[in-house]
Amino acid sequence: MPAYDVQCPYCHAPQHTEHPGGYAPVYVNCPACEKRFILEPVASGVKTYRLNEAPCCSDPDCRATEMGDSGND
Ligand SMILES: [Zn+2]
């Protein structure tokens, strides 16, 4: 499982976050400011987004909706 060192886009606290692999965006909860942001692996490294700044293709919930993903439990 890959892991990424990123900064929280809200408070800039360093985060070490595991990712399930591939290029799917995931939500990360920042323990410093208790906000949630998006981590998305890209070819050149990794991007982070505030929730209200992420394009739909980088938002896990939006992607699930758009793709009709049947990933419900
Ligand atoms: Zn934070």
N, CA, C, O and the ligand as a Tripos MOL2 file, in Angstrom:
@<TRIPOS>MOLECULE
protein
  293   291    74     0     0
PROTEIN
NO_CHARGES

@<TRIPOS>ATOM
      1 N           0.8450   -1.1970    0.0000 N.3       1 MET1
      2 CA          0.0000    0.0000    0.0000 C.3       1 MET1
      3 C           0.8890    1.2580    0.0000 C.2       1 MET1
      4 O           1.7070    1.4310    0.9040 O.2       1 MET1
      5 N           0.7380    2.1160   -0.9830 N.am      2 PRO2
      6 CA          1.5760    3.3260   -1.0010 C.3       2 PRO2
      7 C           1.1530    4.3020    0.0950 C.2       2 PRO2
      8 O           0.0160    4.2890    0.5650 O.2       2 PRO2
      9 N           2.0830    5.1260    0.4760 N.am      3 ALA3
     10 CA          1.7990    6.1790    1.4420 C.3       3 ALA3
     11 C           2.3920    7.4800    0.9270 C.2       3 ALA3
     12 O           3.4230    7.4910    0.2530 O.2       3 ALA3
     13 N           1.7350    8.5520    1.2510 N.am      4 TYR4
     14 CA          2.1530    9.8550    0.7460 C.3       4 TYR4
     15 C           2.3460   10.8190    1.8980 C.2       4 TYR4
     16 O           1.6010   10.8070    2.8790 O.2       4 TYR4
     17 N           3.3610   11.6530    1.7580 N.am      5 ASP5
     18 CA          3.5450   12.7630    2.6900 C.3       5 ASP5
     19 C           3.0000   14.0200    2.0280 C.2       5 ASP5
     20 O           3.5180   14.4630    1.0030 O.2       5 ASP5
     21 N           1.9770   14.5790    2.6030 N.am      6 VAL6
     22 CA          1.3270   15.7650    2.0390 C.3       6 VAL6
     23 C           1.1340   16.7890    3.1550 C.2       6 VAL6
     24 O           1.3970   16.5250    4.3280 O.2       6 VAL6
     25 N           0.6670   17.9600    2.7450 N.am      7 GLN7
     26 CA          0.3020   18.9780    3.7230 C.3       7 GLN7
     27 C          -1.1970   19.1930    3.6630 C.2       7 GLN7
     28 O          -1.7920   19.2140    2.5850 O.2       7 GLN7
     29 N          -1.7930   19.3490    4.8180 N.am      8 CYS8
     30 CA         -3.2100   19.6970    4.8710 C.3       8 CYS8
     31 C          -3.4100   21.0340    4.1480 C.2       8 CYS8
     32 O          -2.7170   22.0070    4.4480 O.2       8 CYS8
     33 N          -4.3600   21.0900    3.1900 N.am      9 PRO9
     34 CA         -4.5670   22.3590    2.4690 C.3       9 PRO9
     35 C          -5.2170   23.4410    3.3270 C.2       9 PRO9
     36 O          -5.2680   24.6020    2.9210 O.2       9 PRO9
     37 N          -5.7090   23.0780    4.4990 N.am     10 TYR10
     38 CA         -6.3240   24.0770    5.3850 C.3      10 TYR10
     39 C          -5.2930   24.6720    6.3480 C.2      10 TYR10
     40 O          -5.1250   25.8900    6.4110 O.2      10 TYR10
     41 N          -4.6060   23.8060    7.0940 N.am     11 CYS11
     42 CA         -3.7200   24.3140    8.1460 C.3      11 CYS11
     43 C          -2.2500   24.0420    7.8400 C.2      11 CYS11
     44 O          -1.3710   24.4680    8.5900 O.2      11 CYS11
     45 N          -1.9770   23.3350    6.7450 N.am     12 HIS12
     46 CA         -0.6180   23.0360    6.3050 C.3      12 HIS12
     47 C           0.1550   22.1330    7.2650 C.2      12 HIS12
     48 O           1.3840   22.0870    7.2180 O.2      12 HIS12
     49 N          -0.5400   21.4330    8.1130 N.am     13 ALA13
     50 CA          0.1180   20.4370    8.9480 C.3      13 ALA13
     51 C           0.5530   19.2630    8.0600 C.2      13 ALA13
     52 O          -0.1950   18.8390    7.1790 O.2      13 ALA13
     53 N           1.7480   18.7480    8.2920 N.am     14 PRO14
     54 CA          2.1900   17.5940    7.5030 C.3      14 PRO14
     55 C           1.3640   16.3500    7.8420 C.2      14 PRO14
     56 O           1.0320   16.0930    8.9990 O.2      14 PRO14
     57 N           1.0490   15.5960    6.7990 N.am     15 GLN15
     58 CA          0.2400   14.3910    6.9730 C.3      15 GLN15
     59 C           0.9460   13.2370    6.2820 C.2      15 GLN15
     60 O           1.4340   13.3790    5.1610 O.2      15 GLN15
     61 N           0.9980   12.1100    6.9450 N.am     16 HIS16
     62 CA          1.4890   10.8920    6.3170 C.3      16 HIS16
     63 C           0.2810    9.9840    6.1460 C.2      16 HIS16
     64 O          -0.2970    9.5080    7.1230 O.2      16 HIS16
     65 N          -0.0920    9.7510    4.8910 N.am     17 THR17
     66 CA         -1.3730    9.1200    4.6200 C.3      17 THR17
     67 C          -1.2120    7.9100    3.7360 C.2      17 THR17
     68 O          -0.5710    7.9870    2.6890 O.2      17 THR17
     69 N          -1.7770    6.8090    4.1350 N.am     18 GLU18
     70 CA         -1.7730    5.6230    3.2830 C.3      18 GLU18
     71 C          -2.8960    5.7180    2.2580 C.2      18 GLU18
     72 O          -3.9380    6.3300    2.4920 O.2      18 GLU18
     73 N          -2.6440    5.0920    1.1180 N.am     19 HIS19
     74 CA         -3.6020    5.1350    0.0150 C.3      19 HIS19
     75 C          -3.7690    3.7090   -0.4990 C.2      19 HIS19
     76 O          -2.7980    2.9540   -0.5390 O.2      19 HIS19
     77 N          -4.9770    3.3290   -0.8910 N.am     20 PRO20
     78 CA         -5.1800    1.9390   -1.3350 C.3      20 PRO20
     79 C          -4.4750    1.6090   -2.6420 C.2      20 PRO20
     80 O          -4.4150    0.4340   -3.0030 O.2      20 PRO20
     81 N          -3.9450    2.5730   -3.3600 N.am     21 GLY21
     82 CA         -3.2580    2.3100   -4.6050 C.3      21 GLY21
     83 C          -4.0500    2.8370   -5.7930 C.2      21 GLY21
     84 O          -5.2350    3.1480   -5.6780 O.2      21 GLY21
     85 N          -3.3740    2.9330   -6.9390 N.am     22 GLY22
     86 CA         -4.0020    3.5080   -8.1130 C.3      22 GLY22
     87 C          -4.0890    5.0230   -7.9910 C.2      22 GLY22
     88 O          -3.3670    5.6400   -7.2080 O.2      22 GLY22
     89 N          -4.9830    5.6110   -8.7770 N.am     23 TYR23
     90 CA         -5.0670    7.0690   -8.8440 C.3      23 TYR23
     91 C          -6.4170    7.5780   -8.3450 C.2      23 TYR23
     92 O          -6.7910    8.7130   -8.6390 O.2      23 TYR23
     93 N          -7.1400    6.7730   -7.6080 N.am     24 ALA24
     94 CA         -8.4330    7.2300   -7.1100 C.3      24 ALA24
     95 C          -8.2320    8.2240   -5.9750 C.2      24 ALA24
     96 O          -7.3980    7.9980   -5.0990 O.2      24 ALA24
     97 N          -8.9860    9.3240   -5.9780 N.am     25 PRO25
     98 CA         -8.8940   10.2670   -4.8690 C.3      25 PRO25
     99 C          -9.5200    9.6810   -3.6110 C.2      25 PRO25
    100 O         -10.4700    8.9010   -3.6830 O.2      25 PRO25
    101 N          -8.9790   10.0630   -2.4610 N.am     26 VAL26
    102 CA         -9.5240    9.5980   -1.1850 C.3      26 VAL26
    103 C          -9.6590   10.7920   -0.2430 C.2      26 VAL26
    104 O          -8.9720   11.8030   -0.3850 O.2      26 VAL26
    105 N         -10.5580   10.6430    0.7140 N.am     27 TYR27
    106 CA        -10.6920   11.6650    1.7440 C.3      27 TYR27
    107 C          -9.6680   11.4080    2.8550 C.2      27 TYR27
    108 O          -9.3600   10.2650    3.1910 O.2      27 TYR27
    109 N          -9.1590   12.4930    3.4060 N.am     28 VAL28
    110 CA         -8.2390   12.4180    4.5340 C.3      28 VAL28
    111 C          -8.7550   13.3390    5.6220 C.2      28 VAL28
    112 O          -9.1190   14.4840    5.3580 O.2      28 VAL28
    113 N          -8.7830   12.8370    6.8340 N.am     29 ASN29
    114 CA         -9.1610   13.6750    7.9630 C.3      29 ASN29
    115 C          -7.8900   14.2100    8.6190 C.2      29 ASN29
    116 O          -7.0300   13.4380    9.0430 O.2      29 ASN29
    117 N          -7.7800   15.5300    8.6980 N.am     30 CYS30
    118 CA         -6.6080   16.1250    9.3100 C.3      30 CYS30
    119 C          -6.7870   16.1400   10.8270 C.2      30 CYS30
    120 O          -7.7430   16.7330   11.3270 O.2      30 CYS30
    121 N          -5.8850   15.4970   11.5630 N.am     31 PRO31
    122 CA         -6.0350   15.4830   13.0210 C.3      31 PRO31
    123 C          -5.6890   16.8260   13.6570 C.2      31 PRO31
    124 O          -6.0510   17.0760   14.8070 O.2      31 PRO31
    125 N          -4.9960   17.6880   12.9280 N.am     32 ALA32
    126 CA         -4.5920   18.9800   13.4940 C.3      32 ALA32
    127 C          -5.7500   19.9750   13.5120 C.2      32 ALA32
    128 O          -6.0010   20.6250   14.5270 O.2      32 ALA32
    129 N          -6.4480   20.0890   12.3910 N.am     33 CYS33
    130 CA         -7.5440   21.0750   12.3220 C.3      33 CYS33
    131 C          -8.9060   20.4010   12.2330 C.2      33 CYS33
    132 O          -9.9330   21.0790   12.2270 O.2      33 CYS33
    133 N          -8.9240   19.0660   12.1650 N.am     34 GLU34
    134 CA        -10.1610   18.2920   12.1440 C.3      34 GLU34
    135 C         -11.0410   18.5990   10.9450 C.2      34 GLU34
    136 O         -12.2650   18.4800   11.0050 O.2      34 GLU34
    137 N         -10.3930   18.9970    9.8500 N.am     35 LYS35
    138 CA        -11.1260   19.1630    8.6020 C.3      35 LYS35
    139 C         -10.7790   18.0160    7.6680 C.2      35 LYS35
    140 O          -9.7670   17.3340    7.8290 O.2      35 LYS35
    141 N         -11.6550   17.8280    6.6860 N.am     36 ARG36
    142 CA        -11.4370   16.7470    5.7320 C.3      36 ARG36
    143 C         -11.0000   17.3440    4.4060 C.2      36 ARG36
    144 O         -11.5750   18.3230    3.9300 O.2      36 ARG36
    145 N          -9.9780   16.7420    3.8160 N.am     37 PHE37
    146 CA         -9.5460   17.1860    2.4910 C.3      37 PHE37
    147 C          -9.3930   15.9820    1.5890 C.2      37 PHE37
    148 O          -9.5650   14.8420    2.0200 O.2      37 PHE37
    149 N          -9.0680   16.2440    0.3280 N.am     38 ILE38
    150 CA         -8.9600   15.1830   -0.6770 C.3      38 ILE38
    151 C          -7.5060   15.0260   -1.0880 C.2      38 ILE38
    152 O          -6.8100   16.0030   -1.3620 O.2      38 ILE38
    153 N          -7.0700   13.7920   -1.1240 N.am     39 LEU39
    154 CA         -5.7420   13.4550   -1.6200 C.3      39 LEU39
    155 C          -5.9330   12.6910   -2.9280 C.2      39 LEU39
    156 O          -6.6950   11.7260   -2.9830 O.2      39 LEU39
    157 N          -5.2470   13.1220   -3.9680 N.am     40 GLU40
    158 CA         -5.3600   12.4390   -5.2590 C.3      40 GLU40
    159 C          -3.9680   12.1990   -5.8350 C.2      40 GLU40
    160 O          -3.2620   13.1540   -6.1580 O.2      40 GLU40
    161 N          -3.5690   10.9420   -5.9670 N.am     41 PRO41
    162 CA         -2.2920   10.6550   -6.6290 C.3      41 PRO41
    163 C          -2.3610   11.0610   -8.1040 C.2      41 PRO41
    164 O          -3.3770   10.8530   -8.7680 O.2      41 PRO41
    165 N          -1.2890   11.6310   -8.5960 N.am     42 VAL42
    166 CA         -1.1790   11.9880  -10.0110 C.3      42 VAL42
    167 C           0.1590   11.4620  -10.5120 C.2      42 VAL42
    168 O           0.9840   10.9960   -9.7260 O.2      42 VAL42
    169 N           0.3690   11.5370  -11.8100 N.am     43 ALA43
    170 CA          1.5780   10.9600  -12.3930 C.3      43 ALA43
    171 C           2.8460   11.5450  -11.7800 C.2      43 ALA43
    172 O           3.8460   10.8450  -11.6210 O.2      43 ALA43
    173 N           2.7990   12.8210  -11.4380 N.am     44 SER44
    174 CA          4.0100   13.4970  -10.9520 C.3      44 SER44
    175 C           4.1100   13.4980   -9.4380 C.2      44 SER44
    176 O           5.0600   14.0610   -8.8940 O.2      44 SER44
    177 N           3.1640   12.8860   -8.7390 N.am     45 GLY45
    178 CA          3.2320   12.8960   -7.2820 C.3      45 GLY45
    179 C           1.8510   12.7840   -6.6690 C.2      45 GLY45
    180 O           1.1730   11.7670   -6.8130 O.2      45 GLY45
    181 N           1.4480   13.8240   -5.9940 N.am     46 VAL46
    182 CA          0.1480   13.7760   -5.3440 C.3      46 VAL46
    183 C          -0.3980   15.1910   -5.2340 C.2      46 VAL46
    184 O           0.3600   16.1420   -5.0410 O.2      46 VAL46
    185 N          -1.7270   15.3290   -5.3580 N.am     47 LYS47
    186 CA         -2.3710   16.6260   -5.1950 C.3      47 LYS47
    187 C          -3.2840   16.5740   -3.9850 C.2      47 LYS47
    188 O          -3.7810   15.5130   -3.6080 O.2      47 LYS47
    189 N          -3.4970   17.7350   -3.3830 N.am     48 THR48
    190 CA         -4.4960   17.8340   -2.3270 C.3      48 THR48
    191 C          -5.4660   18.9480   -2.6870 C.2      48 THR48
    192 O          -5.0990   19.9370   -3.3230 O.2      48 THR48
    193 N          -6.7000   18.7670   -2.2690 N.am     49 TYR49
    194 CA         -7.7370   19.7560   -2.5310 C.3      49 TYR49
    195 C          -8.5420   19.9970   -1.2680 C.2      49 TYR49
    196 O          -8.7960   19.0710   -0.4970 O.2      49 TYR49
    197 N          -8.9470   21.2610   -1.0540 N.am     50 ARG50
    198 CA        -10.0310   21.5040   -0.1110 C.3      50 ARG50
    199 C         -11.3080   20.9400   -0.7390 C.2      50 ARG50
    200 O         -11.4270   20.8800   -1.9630 O.2      50 ARG50
    201 N         -12.2510   20.5310    0.0940 N.am     51 LEU51
    202 CA        -13.4390   19.8590   -0.4350 C.3      51 LEU51
    203 C         -14.1920   20.7360   -1.4290 C.2      51 LEU51
    204 O         -14.6900   20.2350   -2.4370 O.2      51 LEU51
    205 N         -14.2820   22.0280   -1.1630 N.am     52 ASN52
    206 CA        -15.0750   22.8840   -2.0510 C.3      52 ASN52
    207 C         -14.2840   23.3620   -3.2570 C.2      52 ASN52
    208 O         -14.8020   24.1350   -4.0630 O.2      52 ASN52
    209 N         -13.0360   22.9180   -3.3970 N.am     53 GLU53
    210 CA        -12.2180   23.3300   -4.5290 C.3      53 GLU53
    211 C         -11.9350   22.1840   -5.4910 C.2      53 GLU53
    212 O         -11.3940   22.4080   -6.5740 O.2      53 GLU53
    213 N         -12.2870   20.9770   -5.1170 N.am     54 ALA54
    214 CA        -11.9510   19.8300   -5.9500 C.3      54 ALA54
    215 C         -12.8810   19.7470   -7.1510 C.2      54 ALA54
    216 O         -14.0940   19.8990   -7.0080 O.2      54 ALA54
    217 N         -12.3250   19.5090   -8.3290 N.am     55 PRO55
    218 CA        -13.1950   19.2010   -9.4610 C.3      55 PRO55
    219 C         -13.9010   17.8660   -9.2230 C.2      55 PRO55
    220 O         -13.4280   17.0280   -8.4550 O.2      55 PRO55
    221 N         -15.0420   17.6820   -9.8960 N.am     56 CYS56
    222 CA        -15.8360   16.4810   -9.6310 C.3      56 CYS56
    223 C         -15.0090   15.2160   -9.8050 C.2      56 CYS56
    224 O         -15.1650   14.2620   -9.0420 O.2      56 CYS56
    225 N         -14.1310   15.2030  -10.8040 N.am     57 CYS57
    226 CA        -13.3530   13.9920  -11.0730 C.3      57 CYS57
    227 C         -12.3380   13.7040   -9.9690 C.2      57 CYS57
    228 O         -11.7690   12.6140   -9.9200 O.2      57 CYS57
    229 N         -12.1080   14.6770   -9.0810 N.am     58 SER58
    230 CA        -11.1810   14.4690   -7.9770 C.3      58 SER58
    231 C         -11.9040   14.3450   -6.6460 C.2      58 SER58
    232 O         -11.2600   14.3250   -5.5970 O.2      58 SER58
    233 N         -13.2180   14.2630   -6.6670 N.am     59 ASP59
    234 CA        -13.9960   14.1640   -5.4430 C.3      59 ASP59
    235 C         -14.5970   12.7600   -5.3490 C.2      59 ASP59
    236 O         -15.4200   12.3880   -6.1850 O.2      59 ASP59
    237 N         -14.1990   11.9820   -4.3520 N.am     60 PRO60
    238 CA        -14.6780   10.5870   -4.2950 C.3      60 PRO60
    239 C         -16.1950   10.4600   -4.3510 C.2      60 PRO60
    240 O         -16.7100    9.5940   -5.0580 O.2      60 PRO60
    241 N         -16.9150   11.3000   -3.6280 N.am     61 ASP61
    242 CA        -18.3740   11.1890   -3.6380 C.3      61 ASP61
    243 C         -18.9530   11.5650   -4.9870 C.2      61 ASP61
    244 O         -19.8740   10.9170   -5.4840 O.2      61 ASP61
    245 N         -18.3970   12.6300   -5.5810 N.am     62 CYS62
    246 CA        -18.9070   13.0960   -6.8730 C.3      62 CYS62
    247 C         -18.6300   12.0500   -7.9450 C.2      62 CYS62
    248 O         -19.4840   11.7770   -8.7880 O.2      62 CYS62
    249 N         -17.4360   11.4680   -7.9100 N.am     63 ARG63
    250 CA        -17.1110   10.4080   -8.8650 C.3      63 ARG63
    251 C         -18.0720    9.2440   -8.7410 C.2      63 ARG63
    252 O         -18.5460    8.7090   -9.7430 O.2      63 ARG63
    253 N         -18.3570    8.8550   -7.5100 N.am     64 ALA64
    254 CA        -19.2470    7.7180   -7.2810 C.3      64 ALA64
    255 C         -20.6220    8.0000   -7.8750 C.2      64 ALA64
    256 O         -21.2520    7.1210   -8.4630 O.2      64 ALA64
    257 N         -21.0780    9.2510   -7.7100 N.am     65 THR65
    258 CA        -22.3850    9.6220   -8.2340 C.3      65 THR65
    259 C         -22.3760    9.6080   -9.7660 C.2      65 THR65
    260 O         -23.2670    9.0470  -10.4040 O.2      65 THR65
    261 N         -21.3490   10.2380  -10.3360 N.am     66 GLU66
    262 CA        -21.2800   10.3610  -11.7820 C.3      66 GLU66
    263 C         -21.1240    9.0080  -12.4710 C.2      66 GLU66
    264 O         -21.6910    8.7800  -13.5390 O.2      66 GLU66
    265 N         -20.3700    8.1320  -11.8690 N.am     67 MET67
    266 CA        -20.0760    6.8640  -12.5060 C.3      67 MET67
    267 C         -21.1140    5.7980  -12.1830 C.2      67 MET67
    268 O         -21.0030    4.6620  -12.6430 O.2      67 MET67
    269 N         -22.1110    6.1540  -11.4020 N.am     68 GLY68
    270 CA        -23.1400    5.1860  -11.0580 C.3      68 GLY68
    271 C         -22.5460    4.0000  -10.3200 C.2      68 GLY68
    272 O         -22.9810    2.8590  -10.4810 O.2      68 GLY68
    273 N         -21.5590    4.2920   -9.5210 N.am     69 ASP69
    274 CA        -20.8460    3.2180   -8.8390 C.3      69 ASP69
    275 C         -21.7560    2.5200   -7.8260 C.2      69 ASP69
    276 O         -22.3980    3.1790   -7.0080 O.2      69 ASP69
    277 N         -21.8080    1.2190   -7.8810 N.am     70 SER70
    278 CA        -22.6670    0.4830   -6.9540 C.3      70 SER70
    279 C         -21.8460    0.0350   -5.7520 C.2      70 SER70
    280 O         -21.8940   -1.1260   -5.3470 O.2      70 SER70
    281 N         -21.1040    0.9630   -5.1970 N.am     71 GLY71
    282 CA        -20.2070    0.6050   -4.1110 C.3      71 GLY71
    283 C         -20.8340    0.7530   -2.7440 C.2      71 GLY71
    284 O         -20.1290    0.9660   -1.7580 O.2      71 GLY71
    285 N         -22.1520    0.6430   -2.6720 N.am     72 ASN72
    286 CA        -22.8010    0.7510   -1.3640 C.3      72 ASN72
    287 C         -22.5820   -0.5080   -0.5520 C.2      72 ASN72
    288 O         -22.4970   -1.6120   -1.0890 O.2      72 ASN72
    289 N         -22.4960   -0.3260    0.6950 N.am     73 ASP73
    290 CA        -22.3420   -1.4870    1.5770 C.3      73 ASP73
    291 C         -23.6710   -2.1970    1.7790 C.2      73 ASP73
    292 O         -23.7340   -3.1970    2.4930 O.2      73 ASP73
    293 ZN         -5.4310   20.5850    8.8260 Zn       74 ZN74
@<TRIPOS>BOND
     1     1     2 1
     2     2     3 1
     3     3     4 2
     4     3     5 am
     5     5     6 1
     6     6     7 1
     7     7     8 2
     8     7     9 am
     9     9    10 1
    10    10    11 1
    11    11    12 2
    12    11    13 am
    13    13    14 1
    14    14    15 1
    15    15    16 2
    16    15    17 am
    17    17    18 1
    18    18    19 1
    19    19    20 2
    20    19    21 am
    21    21    22 1
    22    22    23 1
    23    23    24 2
    24    23    25 am
    25    25    26 1
    26    26    27 1
    27    27    28 2
    28    27    29 am
    29    29    30 1
    30    30    31 1
    31    31    32 2
    32    31    33 am
    33    33    34 1
    34    34    35 1
    35    35    36 2
    36    35    37 am
    37    37    38 1
    38    38    39 1
    39    39    40 2
    40    39    41 am
    41    41    42 1
    42    42    43 1
    43    43    44 2
    44    43    45 am
    45    45    46 1
    46    46    47 1
    47    47    48 2
    48    47    49 am
    49    49    50 1
    50    50    51 1
    51    51    52 2
    52    51    53 am
    53    53    54 1
    54    54    55 1
    55    55    56 2
    56    55    57 am
    57    57    58 1
    58    58    59 1
    59    59    60 2
    60    59    61 am
    61    61    62 1
    62    62    63 1
    63    63    64 2
    64    63    65 am
    65    65    66 1
    66    66    67 1
    67    67    68 2
    68    67    69 am
    69    69    70 1
    70    70    71 1
    71    71    72 2
    72    71    73 am
    73    73    74 1
    74    74    75 1
    75    75    76 2
    76    75    77 am
    77    77    78 1
    78    78    79 1
    79    79    80 2
    80    79    81 am
    81    81    82 1
    82    82    83 1
    83    83    84 2
    84    83    85 am
    85    85    86 1
    86    86    87 1
    87    87    88 2
    88    87    89 am
    89    89    90 1
    90    90    91 1
    91    91    92 2
    92    91    93 am
    93    93    94 1
    94    94    95 1
    95    95    96 2
    96    95    97 am
    97    97    98 1
    98    98    99 1
    99    99   100 2
   100    99   101 am
   101   101   102 1
   102   102   103 1
   103   103   104 2
   104   103   105 am
   105   105   106 1
   106   106   107 1
   107   107   108 2
   108   107   109 am
   109   109   110 1
   110   110   111 1
   111   111   112 2
   112   111   113 am
   113   113   114 1
   114   114   115 1
   115   115   116 2
   116   115   117 am
   117   117   118 1
   118   118   119 1
   119   119   120 2
   120   119   121 am
   121   121   122 1
   122   122   123 1
   123   123   124 2
   124   123   125 am
   125   125   126 1
   126   126   127 1
   127   127   128 2
   128   127   129 am
   129   129   130 1
   130   130   131 1
   131   131   132 2
   132   131   133 am
   133   133   134 1
   134   134   135 1
   135   135   136 2
   136   135   137 am
   137   137   138 1
   138   138   139 1
   139   139   140 2
   140   139   141 am
   141   141   142 1
   142   142   143 1
   143   143   144 2
   144   143   145 am
   145   145   146 1
   146   146   147 1
   147   147   148 2
   148   147   149 am
   149   149   150 1
   150   150   151 1
   151   151   152 2
   152   151   153 am
   153   153   154 1
   154   154   155 1
   155   155   156 2
   156   155   157 am
   157   157   158 1
   158   158   159 1
   159   159   160 2
   160   159   161 am
   161   161   162 1
   162   162   163 1
   163   163   164 2
   164   163   165 am
   165   165   166 1
   166   166   167 1
   167   167   168 2
   168   167   169 am
   169   169   170 1
   170   170   171 1
   171   171   172 2
   172   171   173 am
   173   173   174 1
   174   174   175 1
   175   175   176 2
   176   175   177 am
   177   177   178 1
   178   178   179 1
   179   179   180 2
   180   179   181 am
   181   181   182 1
   182   182   183 1
   183   183   184 2
   184   183   185 am
   185   185   186 1
   186   186   187 1
   187   187   188 2
   188   187   189 am
   189   189   190 1
   190   190   191 1
   191   191   192 2
   192   191   193 am
   193   193   194 1
   194   194   195 1
   195   195   196 2
   196   195   197 am
   197   197   198 1
   198   198   199 1
   199   199   200 2
   200   199   201 am
   201   201   202 1
   202   202   203 1
   203   203   204 2
   204   203   205 am
   205   205   206 1
   206   206   207 1
   207   207   208 2
   208   207   209 am
   209   209   210 1
   210   210   211 1
   211   211   212 2
   212   211   213 am
   213   213   214 1
   214   214   215 1
   215   215   216 2
   216   215   217 am
   217   217   218 1
   218   218   219 1
   219   219   220 2
   220   219   221 am
   221   221   222 1
   222   222   223 1
   223   223   224 2
   224   223   225 am
   225   225   226 1
   226   226   227 1
   227   227   228 2
   228   227   229 am
   229   229   230 1
   230   230   231 1
   231   231   232 2
   232   231   233 am
   233   233   234 1
   234   234   235 1
   235   235   236 2
   236   235   237 am
   237   237   238 1
   238   238   239 1
   239   239   240 2
   240   239   241 am
   241   241   242 1
   242   242   243 1
   243   243   244 2
   244   243   245 am
   245   245   246 1
   246   246   247 1
   247   247   248 2
   248   247   249 am
   249   249   250 1
   250   250   251 1
   251   251   252 2
   252   251   253 am
   253   253   254 1
   254   254   255 1
   255   255   256 2
   256   255   257 am
   257   257   258 1
   258   258   259 1
   259   259   260 2
   260   259   261 am
   261   261   262 1
   262   262   263 1
   263   263   264 2
   264   263   265 am
   265   265   266 1
   266   266   267 1
   267   267   268 2
   268   267   269 am
   269   269   270 1
   270   270   271 1
   271   271   272 2
   272   271   273 am
   273   273   274 1
   274   274   275 1
   275   275   276 2
   276   275   277 am
   277   277   278 1
   278   278   279 1
   279   279   280 2
   280   279   281 am
   281   281   282 1
   282   282   283 1
   283   283   284 2
   284   283   285 am
   285   285   286 1
   286   286   287 1
   287   287   288 2
   288   287   289 am
   289   289   290 1
   290   290   291 1
   291   291   292 2
@<TRIPOS>SUBSTRUCTURE
     1 MET1         2 RESIDUE 1 A MET
     2 PRO2         6 RESIDUE 1 A PRO
     3 ALA3        10 RESIDUE 1 A ALA
     4 TYR4        14 RESIDUE 1 A TYR
     5 ASP5        18 RESIDUE 1 A ASP
     6 VAL6        22 RESIDUE 1 A VAL
     7 GLN7        26 RESIDUE 1 A GLN
     8 CYS8        30 RESIDUE 1 A CYS
     9 PRO9        34 RESIDUE 1 A PRO
    10 TYR10       38 RESIDUE 1 A TYR
    11 CYS11       42 RESIDUE 1 A CYS
    12 HIS12       46 RESIDUE 1 A HIS
    13 ALA13       50 RESIDUE 1 A ALA
    14 PRO14       54 RESIDUE 1 A PRO
    15 GLN15       58 RESIDUE 1 A GLN
    16 HIS16       62 RESIDUE 1 A HIS
    17 THR17       66 RESIDUE 1 A THR
    18 GLU18       70 RESIDUE 1 A GLU
    19 HIS19       74 RESIDUE 1 A HIS
    20 PRO20       78 RESIDUE 1 A PRO
    21 GLY21       82 RESIDUE 1 A GLY
    22 GLY22       86 RESIDUE 1 A GLY
    23 TYR23       90 RESIDUE 1 A TYR
    24 ALA24       94 RESIDUE 1 A ALA
    25 PRO25       98 RESIDUE 1 A PRO
    26 VAL26      102 RESIDUE 1 A VAL
    27 TYR27      106 RESIDUE 1 A TYR
    28 VAL28      110 RESIDUE 1 A VAL
    29 ASN29      114 RESIDUE 1 A ASN
    30 CYS30      118 RESIDUE 1 A CYS
    31 PRO31      122 RESIDUE 1 A PRO
    32 ALA32      126 RESIDUE 1 A ALA
    33 CYS33      130 RESIDUE 1 A CYS
    34 GLU34      134 RESIDUE 1 A GLU
    35 LYS35      138 RESIDUE 1 A LYS
    36 ARG36      142 RESIDUE 1 A ARG
    37 PHE37      146 RESIDUE 1 A PHE
    38 ILE38      150 RESIDUE 1 A ILE
    39 LEU39      154 RESIDUE 1 A LEU
    40 GLU40      158 RESIDUE 1 A GLU
    41 PRO41      162 RESIDUE 1 A PRO
    42 VAL42      166 RESIDUE 1 A VAL
    43 ALA43      170 RESIDUE 1 A ALA
    44 SER44      174 RESIDUE 1 A SER
    45 GLY45      178 RESIDUE 1 A GLY
    46 VAL46      182 RESIDUE 1 A VAL
    47 LYS47      186 RESIDUE 1 A LYS
    48 THR48      190 RESIDUE 1 A THR
    49 TYR49      194 RESIDUE 1 A TYR
    50 ARG50      198 RESIDUE 1 A ARG
    51 LEU51      202 RESIDUE 1 A LEU
    52 ASN52      206 RESIDUE 1 A ASN
    53 GLU53      210 RESIDUE 1 A GLU
    54 ALA54      214 RESIDUE 1 A ALA
    55 PRO55      218 RESIDUE 1 A PRO
    56 CYS56      222 RESIDUE 1 A CYS
    57 CYS57      226 RESIDUE 1 A CYS
    58 SER58      230 RESIDUE 1 A SER
    59 ASP59      234 RESIDUE 1 A ASP
    60 PRO60      238 RESIDUE 1 A PRO
    61 ASP61      242 RESIDUE 1 A ASP
    62 CYS62      246 RESIDUE 1 A CYS
    63 ARG63      250 RESIDUE 1 A ARG
    64 ALA64      254 RESIDUE 1 A ALA
    65 THR65      258 RESIDUE 1 A THR
    66 GLU66      262 RESIDUE 1 A GLU
    67 MET67      266 RESIDUE 1 A MET
    68 GLY68      270 RESIDUE 1 A GLY
    69 ASP69      274 RESIDUE 1 A ASP
    70 SER70      278 RESIDUE 1 A SER
    71 GLY71      282 RESIDUE 1 A GLY
    72 ASN72      286 RESIDUE 1 A ASN
    73 ASP73      290 RESIDUE 1 A ASP
    74 ZN74       293 GROUP 0 **** ****
